[in-house]
Amino acid sequence: MPDYKLKVVKTLDYKRPEIEKGYTDQTLHIDISKADIAIKPVEQKTKDLFVGGKGYDLWLLWNAVQADTRWDDPQNAICIASGPLGGTPIYPGSGKSIVTTLSPLTKAAIDSNVGGYFGPYLKFSGFDAMQIQGKAPRDTVIFIDGINQQIQILDATGLPQTAYDLSAVLTDHFADGKPRNISVVSAGPGAKNTLIGCLNFTWYDMKRKRARYKQAGRGGIGTVFSDKGLKALVVRWDTVTANTNMPADKTKLKDVAKLHSREIVELDPKQNEMARIGTTHLVTIMNDYDCLPTHNFRYGSHPQAPNLGQEVYRRLFDPGFDGCWMGCTVACSHGIKDFVPLTGPFKGQKVFVDGPEYETVAGCGSNLGIFDPLTVVELNFYCDAYGLDTISVGTGMAFAMECYEMGLINKTHTGGMDLSFGNRLSALELVHQMAAGEGFGQIIGQGIRQMKEKFARDFGADAAVMADIGMEAKGLEFSEYMTKESLAQQGGYGLALKGPQHDEAWLIFLDMVHNFMPTFEQKAEALHWFPMFRTWFSLCGLCKLPWNDIIPEDNTDTEEPAKVIKHLQWYAEYFSAVTGRTSSPEDLVAMSEVVYNFQRIFNLKMGYGRRKHDTLPYRAVGPVTELEYESRAERYDTQLKEKYQVDIEGKTTAEKTALMRQLREAQYDKLKDAVYERRGWTPDGIPKVETVKRLGIDFEEVLEVLKANGVQ
């Protein structure tokens, strides 16, 4: 056990309110610069408009920052919330936290939806959301004790650096013999030394007697956490039942929860086996449909992809029920027991690894040309231990590897390191360098946007080539899906508010495989509805997987199978039963539309949120190199002839590649026009005044932001 000390700096005793219909109606505010703790009520209008979760986070952050606030300013806030449905132990996928801050990568609001017990425990302790501002003069731990109704700010010395050891120590310290009562949020040395830091949220696994992890990964949230001097947040709560949320209609809640849970138990073994193999089943599916990112998104498949697929991880995962929240029948949070890393500070030791999930397997596996599953597991383990986002790590390293293979950078720049695709030892070494803030890993840890600038400025690399192959948009690295053959998914990434993350719209199969949306108007409708409905999960403290990863057996017979209509109705009944706010599926989408448009205006406030910011690197749209074109020559030739009515007789590959680019970029531009019109935005991608009035967010400051950007 490490020799550590926790010294109380400030204590606030408080009276925990009774939860009513999923809400406490108050928020917790902590300024760690001043060691100040305050509790504030939630206004009814805020509750009606912003619902909870991400909505509350954005409202708190909007009021905390100014247009010139930067991510490392003391006034930048980290906001964490659950939601009115969060913490329901009988409904699958109801244990999420939503974290929001200004991102070091995008400079605008970033949000991340994460499992673990923190968000529900925070609410049960008396707070619908919390906001942390300021910068601590030394390492700081915040302890929220919902059992004893006390909040403490503590100075910390001697605590472990890695998230695994830190969470173990703090869980033991605060548990009072009941470790399941504790949830810890922490980052790690990688978060401190890069711009791509993540946060680890814990829950205690009673079977394995250890704290387990889920990550708030995107946009450098962990970097902000570390920059503030936060070592950890700890919350303590006791028993959770269906009554803890005090639902408006407990009987209706139990009825709809039973329907959804039973369906998952019955159908998951027949469909994706999430309870046995998690999201690893996606590897082979994506590979089969040419959507698995390989060699920095050059290609969508590889003969060795099955080495990273579900059958491999079926053997590696430790058997058992693995839900990251109580009672979730999806139970997809698997891990590997007694894994022995070959490198780094845990070399030769038996460790437990949480994951990997699909995004990590694709990002730190196929996209790097690495098809050894154990290397992927080790990269996964160290990213968690160091507090690094595996998506940004994988996509960032893939960009550096392609630059290396193209001769844009060389060993002089990499410190003698061979960055060829498939070099697993180099990949591992880079992660250790990121954690230490040393070597070429420190450069990769700044993200692709800053790498492009540095490579051009300091190494003489071709900026135009890097603009095409650097897989970032809005400053955020791409999550792990190929979009070249799906215009709708290009829009799903390029038009996403926080950058190219798949949680707004995952339309590849609907568009590319099933051709459900052949027209621009149909694509625009999908790019309106899906981001709006998917936003709703983060308003309420929910996971999206139960919605569309296990589906009713008769779903294909419904009018709109992609929406999973039966589940929409169940979610409307669930929301109504808990909150007493009688709602239809259409009402859920309307709730999200309010928050979605508000976030777009928030981006605008921070200097972003216009058409020019919805740009994609060309590799997300089509083939950059002749080699890429030739890898799908038959497909591309056919498209040029049949879809675009182009005579390609006698044209060289270079000419066809250039022609394809011209046509595809024009398509993406046309798609933006259609989506903006459907969303009620101007041609420059800004919500119109009539749109914000219709949604009830026509606050004075909102209208001032619109006016300053030429919309009135």
N, C-alpha and C positions, 0 to 999 in steps of 0.2 A: 504494500500500500504506500503511495507516495506521501511525502511529508508536505502537506498543504495546510493553509490557514484561510479561513473565511472570517472576516471581521465585519460586523454589522455597522453600516454607516447611517442608515435611516430605516425606521420602522413605522408603518402605519397600520393601526388596528381599524377594521371596518366592519360594518354589519352587512352580511350577504343578503341581497334581496331574494325573495321567492321568485323562481322562474315562472312565467306565465305564458302559456301558448308558444313556447320555444324561445322566449326573449327574457333578458334581465332588465332591459331598457336603461343600461348604463355602460359607460366605457371607462377604461383605465388609461391614464396619461402619466408617463414618467419622463422627466428630463434628467438624464444621468450627468449632465454637466453640473447641475445644481443639487443633485440628489433630491429632487422634488417629486412628490407623488400626489396625483389628484384624481378624483372620481367625478365624472360628469354625466348628466342625464342625456338620453337620446330623445330628440324632439320627435313628435308624432309625424311631422312632415318628412323628416329624414327616414323614418321607419317605413312610411308608405311608399316613398319613391325608390329608396335604395335597398330595401328588403333585408339585407344582412350581408355577411361574408365579404366578398369582393366589393360590393356596393358601399358598405360601411368603410372599408379600407380606403377606397378612392376618395370618399368624402372627407375623411380625416386627413388624408395626405394633401388633398386640394387646399384645405384650410391651413395646413402646416407650412406649405412652401410658397415661394414667390416665383415669378417667371424667370428670374435670374438665379434661383437656387440650383446648386450643382450637387451631384451625388455625395460628395465628401464634405459638404457644408454641415455644420451642427444642426441646422434646422431641418434638413432632410429627415424624414421619419420612416421607421419600420413599423408597419401596421399589420396586425395579425387578428383574424376573426374566424369564427366558425360560421354559423348561420342558424336560422330558426329550426331547421330540421337536423342540424348537426348534433351528434351525440345520441341518436336514436339507436338502441342496441338490438332492435328487432327488425329493422329495415336494412337490406344489404347496401353497403357503400355509404354509410351515413356518419363517417368519422373524420371528415376532412377539415384541414385548416387552410386558410388562404392568406398568403403573405404578399404585401405590396410595399414598394419603395421606389425612389428614383434610381434608375439603373446606371451603373458605371459604363455599360456597353452602349445603351441606346440613348441615355441622357433623359429619358422620359419615364413615365410610370411603367413598372414591370410587375406582373403578378404571377404567383405560382400556387398551384393547388396540390396539397401534400397530405399524405396519410399520417398515422401516428395518433397519439391520444391528446396532444397539447390543446388544440382548438376546443374540443368538447370539454376538457377539464377546465380550461379557462372560463368557458361560459358557465359551467356548473359552479365555479368558484365565485361567480357574480358579475362577469363582464362579457358583453356581446362582442367587444373588440378591445384591443389595446394598442396604444401608440407610444413609441419610444423615440425621443429626440435627444440631441446633445451629443457630447463626447466625454467619456469618462477619463479622468486623469490616470487611471490604472485599471488593470483587469477587473471586470465587474460581473457579478452574478446577481440576477434578479430572481427572487423567490416569492411565488404567489401561493400562499397556503390557504386553500379554500376550506379546509377542515377547521383550522383554528382562526380563520378570518383575519389574516395578517399578511402584509406585504413588506418585504425587506429588500433593501439594496445593500449588497455586501462587497467589500474589497476582497480580491482573491489573490493569493500568492501560492506558488508551488503546485498548481493544478497541472495535469497532463496536457500535452499539446494535441494529440490525435483524438478525434471524436470518439472512437471506441473506448479508449481508456478514460477519457473525461466523463462520458456518460455513465460508465460503470461506477466511477468514484462518486459522482453527484447523486446518482440513484440511491446508492447505499447510504450516503450521508443524510439525505432528506427523507428517506422512506419510513423511518420509525418502525422497521421490521416488516413493512408491507410495500415491497417494491412495485407492485402493480399500481399503486396509487400515484406513481411519479411519471411525469413526462418531461424530457429535457430537450431543449433546442440549443444546438451549438454549431460552430463552423469548423475551423481548423487552420493549420499553417498555410495551406494552399490558398484559402480564402484571403488570408492576410497579404499574401505575396503575389496575387494575380488579380485580374478584374473578372474572373469567371467563377468566383466562390459560390458554393451552395450552402444551404442549411440542412442539418440532420435533425429530424424530429423522431423522438423515440416512443416506443411502447414496450412494455415489459412482457416477455414471453415466459409464461409460467412453466411450460414444459421444458424449455431449454435453460431456464434460470439465467436469463440475460436480457439486457436492453437491446431491442432491435430497431432498425432504421428505415425511414422513408426520407426522401430528399425534396426540398424546395429548391429546384435546380437552376432555373433559368434566370439569365440576366445579371448575375453577380450579386444577388441578394446577400449571400454570405460575406462578400467583400465589404458591403456597407456595414453589416453586423460587426465584422472585425475592426473596421475603421473607427467605429464608435467606441471601441474598447470593451465591447461585450464579450465575455467569456462564455456565458450560458444564460438561458432562461430556464427556470424550473417551476413547474406547477404541481400542486398536490391536491388530489381529490379522492373520494372514497367510493362507495357503491354506486353503480349506475343501473337503473331499471327503466322500463318504458314510462314510468311515472316521473322520472327525474326532469324531463322536459316539460312536464305538466301540459300534455296535449289537450286541445279543446274537446276532442272526441276520441277517447282512448279506444273505444270499441271499433270505430271505423278505422283507426290507425292499425289495430291488430289485424283486422280483416284484410286490408290491402297489403300489409307487410307479409302476411302468411301466403297470399297469392304469389307475390314476387319471389319470396324465399323458396317456396316449394318448386316453382318453375325452374329456378336456377339449380337446385339440388337434382331435379329430374333431368334437365336438358344439358347442363354443362358437361357431364361425362360423354354425351353423344356429339357434342359440338366441338368446343375448343379446349376442353379439359383445363380450364384456368386453375382449378383447385389442385391440379397435379403438376402442371408445367408453366403456369403463369402466362406471360405474354410471349414466351419463346416460340410458340407455335407460329407467330407471324414471320419468323425468319424464312421458313421454307415457302410460305404462301407468297411473300414479297419476291422471293427468288423466282418462283414459278411464273409470276406475272411481270418480271423484268422491272421490279420496283425496289430492289434491295440495293442501297447505295454501295458502290464498289469503286475503290481507287478514286476517292474524292468526287463521287457522284458522276464519274465518267460513264460507268456502266450500271446496269440494273440486275445483273445476275453473275454467278460464278459457279463452276463445277464443284468447288469445295464447300459451297454454302451449307450443305447438310451437316458438315462438321460442327457448325454453330447452331444447329437446329434443335427441335424439341426432343428428339430421341436421345441426344447427347445429354441434355440437361435433365431429362427424366431420370437418368442414372445418377447424375451428380447431386440433384436436390435432395436434401434431408427430408424424408417422408414426414407428413404430419399436417395438421390444420394450421394454415398460415394466413389468417386475416389480420390486417393492420388496424382493424377496429372490431370491437366486440360484436359477435353475432353476424358478421358479414359472410354470407354463404358463397361469395365468389372466391374468397380465400386464396388470393393469387400472389401473396407476398412471400415467395419461397427463398430459401437460402441454402448454402453449402456448409456442411459441418466438417471440422477438422481439415480445412484446407491449409496447405503449407506454402507460403510465398517463397519464391526463389531469390527475391531481391529485397532491398530496403530494410527499414528498421525492424520489421517482423519476419525477416528471413529465417527459415528453419523452425518457426513456431507454428503450432496449430491455432488457427483462427476460424471464426465463423464469418461467412460472407453473406450479406443481405443482397440477394439478386444472383445473377444479372437479369434485367428485363430487356425487352426487345431493343429499345433505343440504345442501351449500352452495348448490346451484342453487335448491332449494326454499326454504331458509331466507332467503337473501339475494336471492332473485328473487321467485318468485310470492307468498310470504308477505308481502313488502313491496309488492306490486303493481308490481314492477319486472320488465319482460319484455324488457329489453335485455341480451343475453348478454354484451356487452363490459363493461357495468357490473358484472355478477355476477363476471366474471373479475377486474376491478380490486378489488372488495371481497375476493375470495378471496386475491389477492396480498398486499394490505395486512394482512389478518388474520394470514396466515402470517408476514409480515415483522415484525409487531408482537407476535406471540405471543398471538393472540386466538382463542377458540373460535368458529368460524363459526355453529354451531348456536345458542349463547347470544346471539351478536351479532344474528343474524337474528330469532330469536323475541323477544328483548328489544326490538329496534327496532320490530317489528310491534306489540307491546303499546303502546309509546309512541305510535305512529302512530294506533292506534285510539282511545287516550285523547284524542289531539289532535282527531281528527275528531268525537268525541262531545262535545267541549267540556269534558272533565274537566281538561285542561291547555290552555294557550294560549301565544302567542308571548312573553308576559311571562315565562313559565317556561322556554321553550326558548331564550332569548337571541335572540329575533327570528326563529328558524328556522321555516320552513313544514314541518311533518311530515306532510303529506297523503300517503296511500298513492301510490306511484309516483314520489315525488320522489327521483330518483336522486342528485342533487347533495347533498341534505341527508343521505342515507344515507352517502355517501362522507365528507362533512365530519364526521359523527358518529364514524366509525371513527378518523379522524385525531385528533379530540378525545379519544377513549378512550385512544389511545396517549400523548397528552400529559397526561392527567389533568386536562383542562380542559373548561369549558363544560357543555352539557347531555349531551354524550357521557360525561363522567365519571359522571353520574348513571345513565345506562343501563348503564354498565360495572359497576355494583354488583349487577346482576341484578334480575329481576322482583320477587322477594319484597321486596327493600329499596325498589325503586321504588314498589310499592304503599303501603308504610308512609309514604314521604316524600310522595307525591302526596296522601295523605289528611291527613297531619299539617300539611304546609306549604302545600299548594295548595287544600285543601278539597275534594278529589275524593271521589266516592262510593265508600266502601270495599266495599260489597256488590257494586256493579257490577264493580269491579276484581277482586274475588275470583272472579267468574264468567268474566272474559275474560283474566285474567292466566295465560298458559299455562306454569305451573310447578307442580311437585309435589315435595314434600320439599325445596324450594328450588332444584331443578334445572329449567332450561328444557326444554320438550318438544323431542324430535327430530321430524323433519318428516313425520309421517303423520297423516292425519285419522282419528279414532277414533269419531266420532259414531254411525256405523252398524254398529260392531262391538263388541259387549259384551266379547268375548274379548280384543280388543286394548285396550279400556279397562282390563281387568285386567292385560294385559301391561305397560301403562305404570304404572298406579296401584299395583300390587303389586311392581313391580321394586324391588330392594333399594336401589339408588343413586338412584332417581328415574326419570322417564319417558324412558328410552333404549330403543331397539328391539332391543338386542343380547340381551335375555333372551327375549323372545317376540314374534315377528312373525306374528300370526295373522289378519290382516285378510282375506286371500283365502280362507283355510280357513273362516272364520266367515261373512263377509259375502257372498262371491261363491259359494262352493261349498256352504255350509250343512252342513259336515261335522260340526258339533258343536251340534246344536239344543238339547240339554238343559244344565242347569247342571252336572250331573255330568260330561258330556263336555267342557264348557269347563274345568272344574276339572282334569280329567285332563290336558288340553292345557297348562294353566297350571302343572302340575307337571312334566310330561315335558320340554317345550321349554326352560324356563329351566334345568333340570338339565343337559340335554345341551349346550346352548349354553355353559354355564359350563365344561364340560370343555375346550373349545378354549383358554380362557385359563389353564387349569391346565397345558397342555402346550406352549404357545408357538405356537399355530396360528391361522390365519385361517379364518373360517366360510364364505367364499365358495365354495371348492371343494365344500363339502358339498351346498348346495342351490341354487346359482345356475347350475350346469351339471349337468343330471340325466340319468340313463340314458334311452334312448329307450323302454324298456319300463316305466318307472317307474309310469306311470298304471295298469298292470295289476297292481301289487302290492297287498297287503292294506292297507298304510298309506302311500300315496304321499307324504304330507307329511313323513314321517320319512326318506325316501330310504334304504330298507332296505339296498340294495346298498352304499351308501357307509358306513353304520354298520358293516357287517361289515369293510369295508376299513380303517376307522379302528381297529377292534379288533385287526386283524392288524398294522397299523402300530405301535400301542402295544406289542403283544406282541413284535414283532420287535426293537424298539429296547431296551425295558426288560427283556425276559426275564420279565415278569410276565404270564403267560398270561391273557388277558382276553376276555370276550364283550362285545357291545354293551350288555348289561344291567349289566355291571361298570363300564363307562364312566359310565353314569348314576349308579350308586351312588357312585362317586368324587366326582362333582359334588355329590350330595346332602349329603355331609359338609361340604364347603366352603360350600355355599349356606346351610345351617342355621347354621353357625358365623358367617357374615357377618350373618345376621339377629340373632344374639345379640350380636355386636359392635355393631350399631346400638343394641340395647337398652342395652348398657353405656354408650354415649355419650348416652343419654337419649331415644332414638328407637325405632323398631322395634315399634310397637304399631298396633292397628287405626286409630286416629285419624290416624296418619301415612300411611296408604294412601289418603288422600282425593284426589280430582281436582277441578280447576276444572270447573264445569258445562259449559263449552263443549266439553270433551272427551267429554261424555256426551250432550249434545243441544243443540237450538237455544236460545240465550240470548235473542235479540231476535225480535220479530215479523217483521222483514225476513228473518232466517235461516229462520224457519218457512216464510214465503211462498216462499222460493227453492226449497223442496222440498215445497210444499203437498200435492201429490197423494200423494207418498210418505208423508208424516206422517199425512195424513187416513186413508189406507188402513190404516196401522199401528194407529191409534187404533180404527178400526172392526173390523178383522179380527183383529189380534193381541191387542188389549186388550179387545175387545167393548164399546166405548164408543159411546154415541149422541152424535154431534157435531152433530146437526141444530140449527141456529140459534145455535151457539156462535161467538163472535168469535175472531179469530186470537189475541188476548191470552189468552182463556180456554183455547183449545186448547194454546197454548204452555205455560201454567202446568200444565195437566193432563199434558202430555207429560213435563214435568220431574218431577212427582210420581211417575209410573210408572217412568221411566228411573232415577231415583235409587234407587228401591226395588229395581230389578233389580240395580244395581251392588252394593248392600248385600247382597243375597241371594247374589251371585256370591262376595263375600268369604267368606261363611260356608262355601260349598262348597269353595273353594280352601284355606282354613285347615284344614278337616277332612281334605282329601286329603293335605295336606303334613304332617299330624301335629302341628298347632299348636292352641292354645287358641282360643276364639272371639274373644279379643283379639289374635290374630295372633302369639302367642309360642310357639316350639317347646316341646312338652311334655317332661317329664323322661324319659319312656320313649323319646321320639324321639331325644334326644341320647345316651341310653345305647345304643340300637340302633346309632347311627352311630359310637360310640366316642369322642365328644367330651365325655364327662361329666367333664371336668377340674374340680378343686375351684373354680377361679375362675368357670367357666361355671355351675356349679350355684349359686354364690353370687349371680351376676347374675340367674338365674332366680328364686331365692328372694326376692331384693330386689324383684322385680316380681310377687310373689304366686304363683309357679309352683314347686311342690315335690312 
